């Protein structure tokens, strides 16, 4: 016998009146299976490599793209995202698409612990996912779901959400550390034995990370995250972990009244109406995936008499923009100490790659000098000494901007190795910019 804390999962072989780790009186007795012995089954690695796990396309191209080709039989997928972002809608569409596109016509089960069957049915009819082979069950007991996964022959089972599920014989309320971990473990075991793909919805904290014990993310095969901008209506499906494929893929959707619509070519959504060319705007081919996404960097610099000028950055890391402001002042003679600075990416997309430094610097200089620079695309990392550093995937970026007919491209590979040279090539000569270095064209 062992004893485990129902609050923090601290485990011990001796009885204690309270948990040694969290100090709560929440120790419960459990049957420890590790004390039992059984014969170990082994397989030669060359034979194991011959085993092929079937991958079945969902039928939604953007989802299949992120998953690496589709759902693998027996895989357990954890999907997280903010409340109201569209997780349940996406899963209903996946269920409907799987039912239509799967040659085996396997049944799909939607398990809801947060909504009633009627609520799920209304959404299904609204988005066109009301099929007889897509079944709904409202329960908060995971053992019934496990039984359905193991014996009822479903091709796909969706659990919305794991925080509402409770396992028999386990102390603690639903959503607690012990319950979440045990419910996930039972679902994983059933999925592996039966070959049924299981998708589990997970809540997120106020910081945007998946709630519950971190061990759950280690237990599952795939971790997906759905985020986006409510104002632009865009949703981005990202792969944070994938045992069967790459994690550098992004699927893009647009939220509509009929559900989530795929956006295979998001240029119209991520580039504002000006299409580049206005004062303070520069196009940036961001590599969010193996395919570049062309987004528009917008900057607005206006005078102020406030002792501490306002700084507002959306979609970019604030530390990098502050660094670019300092480099522009030091090496290009552009002062922002008496200016309010606003920088944003159109479409609500978020970018973390250093390749965004150069387009941000060009947009800031354009707005500061009140000089439109035409339809320009740029990429490159800006160093503290004012040098430009090359970044990866330049050929793919160039191909994307050429496809869209961009007039001018500025990058470290083609327009010099310094920020001053890039500013000069764009026609932005600040006070002191020409004196620091003669731009190379």
C-alpha positions as CSV (number, residue, x, y, z in Angstrom):
1,X,0.0,0.0,0.0
2,X,1.0,3.6,-0.6
3,X,-0.3,7.0,0.2
4,X,-0.8,9.9,-2.2
5,X,-1.8,13.5,-1.7
6,X,-5.0,14.3,-3.6
7,X,-4.0,18.0,-3.9
8,X,-0.3,17.9,-5.1
9,X,0.2,14.1,-5.8
10,X,3.0,13.7,-3.3
11,X,3.5,10.0,-2.7
12,X,4.9,8.1,0.2
13,X,4.9,4.5,1.5
14,X,4.2,5.6,5.1
15,X,1.1,7.1,6.6
16,X,1.3,10.7,7.6
17,X,-1.4,12.9,9.1
18,X,-0.7,15.6,6.5
19,X,1.1,16.0,3.2
20,X,4.8,16.6,3.7
21,X,4.9,18.8,0.5
22,X,1.8,21.0,0.6
23,X,1.0,20.7,4.3
24,X,-2.6,19.8,3.6
25,X,-4.5,17.0,5.3
26,X,-5.2,15.2,2.0
27,X,-3.4,11.9,2.2
28,X,-5.3,9.0,0.8
29,X,-4.5,5.3,0.6
30,X,-4.0,3.7,-2.8
31,X,-3.2,0.2,-4.1
32,X,0.4,0.4,-5.4
33,X,0.7,-1.8,-8.6
34,X,4.5,-1.4,-8.6
35,X,4.8,-4.0,-6.0
36,X,3.5,-6.7,-8.3
37,X,5.7,-8.5,-10.8
38,X,4.8,-9.8,-14.3
39,X,6.6,-11.2,-17.3
40,X,8.1,-8.5,-19.5
41,X,7.3,-8.6,-23.2
42,X,10.2,-7.6,-25.5
43,X,10.5,-7.0,-29.3
44,X,13.6,-6.8,-31.4
45,X,14.1,-3.2,-32.6
46,X,14.4,-4.3,-36.3
47,X,10.9,-5.9,-36.0
48,X,9.5,-2.9,-34.2
49,X,10.6,-0.6,-37.0
50,X,8.6,-2.6,-39.5
51,X,5.3,-1.8,-37.7
52,X,3.4,0.9,-39.5
53,X,0.9,3.1,-37.6
54,X,-2.0,4.2,-39.8
55,X,-2.3,7.9,-40.3
56,X,-5.8,9.0,-41.4
57,X,-6.4,12.5,-42.8
58,X,-9.0,14.5,-40.9
59,X,-10.3,16.1,-44.1
60,X,-9.5,19.7,-43.0
61,X,-6.4,20.6,-44.9
62,X,-5.1,23.1,-42.3
63,X,-5.5,20.6,-39.4
64,X,-3.9,17.8,-41.4
65,X,-1.1,20.2,-42.2
66,X,-0.4,20.9,-38.5
67,X,-0.7,17.2,-37.6
68,X,1.7,16.2,-40.3
69,X,-0.8,14.4,-42.5
70,X,-3.7,13.4,-40.1
71,X,-4.5,11.7,-36.9
72,X,-2.6,8.5,-36.1
73,X,-4.6,5.5,-34.9
74,X,-4.3,5.3,-31.1
75,X,-2.9,8.8,-30.7
76,X,-4.0,11.0,-27.9
77,X,-4.1,14.7,-28.7
78,X,-4.4,17.6,-26.2
79,X,-5.9,20.8,-27.5
80,X,-5.7,24.0,-25.5
81,X,-6.8,27.6,-26.0
82,X,-8.5,30.6,-24.4
83,X,-12.2,30.3,-23.6
84,X,-14.4,31.1,-26.6
85,X,-11.5,30.9,-29.1
86,X,-13.3,28.1,-31.0
87,X,-11.9,24.8,-29.7
88,X,-15.3,23.1,-29.5
89,X,-16.3,24.4,-32.9
90,X,-13.0,23.1,-34.5
91,X,-13.5,19.7,-32.9
92,X,-17.0,19.4,-34.2
93,X,-15.9,20.3,-37.7
94,X,-13.1,17.7,-37.3
95,X,-15.6,15.1,-36.3
96,X,-17.8,15.9,-39.3
97,X,-14.9,16.0,-41.7
98,X,-13.5,12.7,-40.4
99,X,-16.9,11.0,-40.7
100,X,-17.2,12.3,-44.4
101,X,-13.6,11.6,-45.5
102,X,-12.8,8.4,-43.6
103,X,-13.1,5.5,-46.0
104,X,-13.9,3.2,-43.1
105,X,-16.9,5.4,-42.1
106,X,-16.1,4.9,-38.4
107,X,-18.3,6.4,-35.8
108,X,-17.3,9.6,-34.0
109,X,-18.1,10.3,-30.3
110,X,-18.3,13.8,-28.8
111,X,-18.1,13.7,-25.0
112,X,-19.1,16.9,-23.4
113,X,-18.7,17.7,-19.7
114,X,-19.3,21.4,-20.0
115,X,-22.4,21.7,-22.2
116,X,-25.7,19.9,-22.6
117,X,-26.4,17.6,-25.6
118,X,-28.9,20.2,-26.9
119,X,-26.2,23.0,-26.9
120,X,-23.8,20.8,-28.8
121,X,-26.5,19.8,-31.2
122,X,-27.4,23.5,-31.9
123,X,-23.8,24.2,-32.8
124,X,-23.5,21.1,-34.9
125,X,-26.5,22.1,-37.0
126,X,-25.2,25.7,-37.3
127,X,-21.9,24.7,-38.7
128,X,-23.1,21.7,-40.8
129,X,-21.8,19.0,-38.6
130,X,-25.1,17.2,-37.8
131,X,-24.5,13.6,-39.1
132,X,-26.0,10.4,-37.7
133,X,-22.5,8.9,-37.3
134,X,-21.4,11.8,-35.1
135,X,-22.7,10.9,-31.6
136,X,-22.9,13.0,-28.5
137,X,-22.7,12.0,-24.8
138,X,-22.9,14.3,-21.8
139,X,-21.0,12.9,-18.9
140,X,-18.4,13.8,-16.3
141,X,-17.3,10.2,-15.5
142,X,-14.2,9.2,-17.5
143,X,-14.7,5.4,-16.9
144,X,-17.8,5.4,-19.2
145,X,-15.7,7.2,-21.9
146,X,-12.9,4.7,-21.4
147,X,-15.3,1.8,-21.9
148,X,-16.6,3.4,-25.1
149,X,-13.1,3.9,-26.4
150,X,-12.1,0.3,-25.7
151,X,-15.1,-1.6,-26.9
152,X,-17.6,0.5,-28.9
153,X,-15.6,0.7,-32.2
154,X,-15.4,4.5,-32.5
155,X,-12.8,5.8,-35.0
156,X,-12.5,9.1,-33.1
157,X,-13.4,10.2,-29.5
158,X,-13.4,13.8,-28.4
159,X,-13.4,14.7,-24.7
160,X,-14.4,18.3,-23.9
161,X,-12.8,18.9,-21.4
162,X,-10.4,16.8,-19.3
163,X,-10.9,19.3,-16.4
164,X,-14.5,18.2,-16.1
165,X,-13.8,14.5,-15.9
166,X,-13.5,12.4,-12.8
167,X,-12.3,8.8,-12.3
168,X,-13.9,6.3,-10.0
169,X,-11.8,5.3,-7.0
170,X,-9.7,8.5,-7.1
171,X,-10.1,11.1,-4.4
172,X,-10.3,14.8,-5.2
173,X,-12.5,17.0,-7.2
174,X,-12.7,17.1,-11.0
175,X,-10.0,19.3,-12.4
176,X,-7.6,18.6,-9.5
177,X,-4.1,17.4,-10.2
178,X,-4.7,13.8,-9.3
179,X,-8.0,13.5,-11.2
180,X,-6.6,15.2,-14.4
181,X,-3.6,12.9,-14.4
182,X,-5.5,9.7,-13.7
183,X,-8.3,10.5,-16.3
184,X,-5.7,11.2,-18.9
185,X,-3.8,8.0,-18.1
186,X,-6.9,5.9,-18.4
187,X,-7.8,7.5,-21.8
188,X,-4.3,6.9,-23.1
189,X,-4.3,3.3,-22.1
190,X,-7.7,2.7,-23.8
191,X,-6.6,4.5,-26.9
192,X,-3.4,2.5,-27.3
193,X,-5.1,-0.8,-26.8
194,X,-8.1,-0.1,-29.1
195,X,-6.4,2.0,-31.8
196,X,-9.0,4.7,-31.4
197,X,-7.7,8.3,-31.8
198,X,-8.7,10.5,-28.8
199,X,-8.7,14.3,-28.7
200,X,-8.8,15.9,-25.3
201,X,-9.6,19.6,-24.6
202,X,-7.6,21.3,-21.9
203,X,-8.2,24.5,-20.1
204,X,-5.6,27.3,-20.0
205,X,-4.5,29.5,-17.2
206,X,-4.6,33.3,-17.2
207,X,-1.0,33.2,-18.5
208,X,-2.1,31.3,-21.6
209,X,-0.5,27.9,-20.7
210,X,-2.3,24.6,-20.3
211,X,-3.8,24.2,-16.9
212,X,-3.2,21.1,-14.7
213,X,0.0,19.1,-14.1
214,X,2.7,19.5,-16.7
215,X,3.1,15.7,-16.8
216,X,-0.1,15.5,-18.9
217,X,1.6,17.2,-21.8
218,X,4.4,14.6,-21.5
219,X,1.9,11.7,-21.5
220,X,0.0,12.6,-24.6
221,X,1.3,12.2,-28.2
222,X,0.4,15.6,-29.6
223,X,-0.2,19.0,-28.0
224,X,-2.0,21.7,-30.1
225,X,-2.8,25.2,-29.2
226,X,-5.5,27.4,-30.7
227,X,-5.1,31.2,-30.4
228,X,-5.8,34.3,-32.4
229,X,-7.3,37.8,-32.6
230,X,-11.0,38.3,-31.8
231,X,-11.0,41.6,-33.8
232,X,-9.6,40.2,-37.0
233,X,-11.4,36.9,-36.6
234,X,-8.3,34.9,-37.3
235,X,-7.4,31.7,-35.5
236,X,-3.9,30.1,-35.5
237,X,-3.6,26.3,-34.7
238,X,0.0,25.6,-33.6
239,X,1.7,22.3,-32.8
240,X,3.7,22.5,-29.5
241,X,4.5,18.8,-29.5
242,X,4.1,16.0,-32.1
243,X,5.5,12.5,-31.8
244,X,4.5,11.8,-35.3
245,X,5.6,15.0,-37.2
246,X,7.0,18.5,-37.1
247,X,6.2,21.2,-34.5
248,X,7.0,24.1,-36.8
249,X,3.6,24.2,-38.6
250,X,0.7,26.6,-38.3
251,X,-2.8,26.3,-39.5
252,X,-4.8,29.5,-40.1
253,X,-8.6,29.8,-39.9
254,X,-11.1,32.6,-40.0
255,X,-14.0,32.5,-37.5
256,X,-17.4,32.9,-39.3
257,X,-21.0,32.3,-38.5
258,X,-20.8,28.8,-40.1
259,X,-17.7,27.9,-38.0
260,X,-14.0,28.1,-38.8
261,X,-13.1,28.6,-42.4
262,X,-9.6,27.6,-43.7
263,X,-7.3,30.4,-44.9
264,X,-4.7,28.7,-47.1
265,X,-3.4,32.0,-48.5
266,X,-3.7,34.6,-45.6
267,X,-2.1,37.6,-47.4
268,X,-5.4,39.4,-47.6
269,X,-6.0,39.0,-43.8
270,X,-2.5,39.7,-42.6
271,X,-1.8,42.7,-44.9
272,X,-3.9,45.8,-44.3
273,X,-5.9,47.6,-46.9
274,X,-3.0,49.8,-48.0
275,X,-1.1,46.7,-49.0
276,X,2.2,48.4,-48.0
277,X,3.5,51.7,-49.3
278,X,1.9,54.0,-46.8
279,X,4.0,56.0,-44.4
280,X,5.3,53.8,-41.5
281,X,4.4,50.5,-43.2
282,X,6.7,47.7,-44.3
283,X,5.9,44.2,-45.5
284,X,7.6,41.3,-43.6
285,X,7.6,37.7,-44.8
286,X,7.5,35.9,-41.5
287,X,8.3,32.2,-41.5
288,X,5.7,30.9,-39.0
289,X,5.8,27.6,-40.8
290,X,7.5,25.9,-43.7
291,X,5.6,28.5,-45.8
292,X,6.2,32.2,-45.3
293,X,3.3,34.4,-44.1
294,X,3.4,38.0,-45.4
295,X,2.4,40.4,-42.7
296,X,2.4,44.1,-42.6
297,X,4.4,45.9,-39.9
298,X,2.8,49.3,-39.0
299,X,4.5,52.0,-37.0
300,X,3.2,55.3,-35.8
301,X,5.5,57.9,-34.2
302,X,3.9,61.2,-32.9
303,X,5.3,64.1,-30.8
304,X,4.4,64.3,-27.2
305,X,5.2,66.6,-24.2
306,X,4.7,63.8,-21.7
307,X,7.8,63.2,-19.5
308,X,7.5,59.5,-20.3
309,X,6.4,59.0,-23.9
310,X,4.0,56.1,-24.5
311,X,5.2,52.9,-26.0
312,X,2.7,50.3,-27.4
313,X,3.7,47.2,-29.2
314,X,1.2,44.5,-30.5
315,X,2.4,41.2,-31.9
316,X,6.1,41.9,-31.2
317,X,8.3,41.4,-28.3
318,X,8.6,44.7,-26.4
319,X,12.3,44.1,-25.6
320,X,13.3,43.8,-29.2
321,X,11.4,47.0,-30.3
322,X,13.0,49.0,-27.4
323,X,16.4,47.7,-28.6
324,X,15.7,48.8,-32.2
325,X,14.7,52.3,-30.9
326,X,18.0,52.5,-29.2
327,X,20.0,51.4,-32.2
328,X,18.2,53.9,-34.5
329,X,19.0,56.7,-32.1
330,X,22.7,55.7,-31.6
331,X,23.6,54.8,-35.2
332,X,21.1,56.7,-37.4
333,X,20.6,59.9,-35.4
334,X,16.8,59.4,-35.0
335,X,15.6,60.5,-31.6
336,X,12.4,59.1,-30.1
337,X,12.8,60.5,-26.5
338,X,10.0,63.1,-27.2
339,X,7.9,60.8,-29.4
340,X,5.1,58.4,-28.7
341,X,5.8,55.1,-30.5
342,X,3.2,52.5,-31.6
343,X,4.1,49.4,-33.5
344,X,1.6,46.7,-34.6
345,X,1.3,43.7,-36.9
346,X,-1.8,43.7,-39.0
347,X,-4.2,40.8,-38.5
348,X,-3.3,40.1,-34.9
349,X,-0.5,37.7,-35.7
350,X,2.4,37.3,-33.2
351,X,6.1,37.2,-34.3
352,X,9.1,36.3,-32.2
353,X,11.8,35.7,-34.8
354,X,14.6,38.2,-35.0
355,X,14.1,38.6,-38.7
356,X,11.4,41.2,-37.9
357,X,14.0,43.7,-36.6
358,X,14.8,45.3,-40.0
359,X,11.2,45.9,-41.1
360,X,10.3,47.3,-37.7
361,X,13.3,49.7,-37.9
362,X,12.3,50.8,-41.4
363,X,8.7,51.4,-40.4
364,X,9.8,53.4,-37.4
365,X,12.2,55.5,-39.4
366,X,9.6,56.1,-42.1
367,X,7.0,57.3,-39.6
368,X,9.6,59.4,-37.6
369,X,10.8,61.2,-40.8
370,X,7.2,61.4,-42.3
371,X,8.5,59.7,-45.5
372,X,6.5,57.0,-47.3
373,X,8.9,54.4,-48.7
374,X,6.7,52.6,-51.2
375,X,5.8,49.0,-51.3
376,X,8.8,47.5,-49.5
377,X,9.4,44.0,-48.0
378,X,12.3,43.5,-45.6
379,X,13.8,41.0,-43.2
380,X,17.0,40.8,-41.1
381,X,18.3,40.9,-37.6
382,X,19.6,44.2,-36.2
383,X,22.6,44.0,-33.8
384,X,23.4,46.5,-31.1
385,X,26.3,47.9,-33.1
386,X,24.0,48.6,-36.0
387,X,25.0,45.7,-38.2
388,X,22.6,43.5,-40.1
389,X,22.7,39.8,-39.7
390,X,21.4,37.2,-42.1
391,X,18.5,35.0,-41.1
392,X,17.2,31.6,-42.3
393,X,14.8,30.8,-45.1
394,X,15.8,33.9,-47.1
395,X,15.1,32.1,-50.4
396,X,11.6,31.2,-49.3
397,X,10.9,34.7,-48.1
398,X,12.1,36.2,-51.5
399,X,10.0,33.8,-53.4
400,X,6.9,34.8,-51.5
401,X,7.4,38.5,-51.9
402,X,8.2,38.1,-55.6
403,X,4.9,36.2,-56.1
404,X,3.0,39.2,-54.7
405,X,4.8,41.7,-56.9
406,X,6.6,43.7,-54.2
407,X,8.5,46.7,-55.7
408,X,11.6,46.6,-53.5
409,X,13.2,44.0,-51.2
410,X,15.8,44.9,-48.5
411,X,17.7,42.2,-46.7
412,X,21.3,41.7,-45.3
413,X,22.1,39.5,-48.3
414,X,21.4,42.2,-50.9
415,X,21.5,45.6,-49.3
416,X,24.6,45.9,-47.2
417,X,25.6,44.8,-43.7
418,X,24.5,47.8,-41.7
419,X,21.2,49.3,-40.7
420,X,22.3,52.7,-42.0
421,X,22.9,51.2,-45.5
422,X,19.4,49.7,-45.4
423,X,17.9,53.0,-44.4
424,X,19.7,54.7,-47.3
425,X,18.5,52.1,-49.8
426,X,14.9,52.7,-48.7
427,X,15.4,56.5,-49.1
428,X,15.4,57.2,-45.4
429,X,18.2,59.6,-44.6
430,X,18.0,60.7,-41.0
431,X,20.0,63.4,-39.3
432,X,23.4,61.9,-39.1
433,X,22.5,58.8,-41.2
434,X,24.6,59.8,-44.2
435,X,27.5,60.9,-42.1
436,X,27.7,57.6,-40.3
437,X,28.2,55.6,-43.5
438,X,27.5,56.1,-47.2
439,X,24.7,53.8,-48.1
440,X,25.6,51.0,-50.6
441,X,23.1,50.5,-53.3
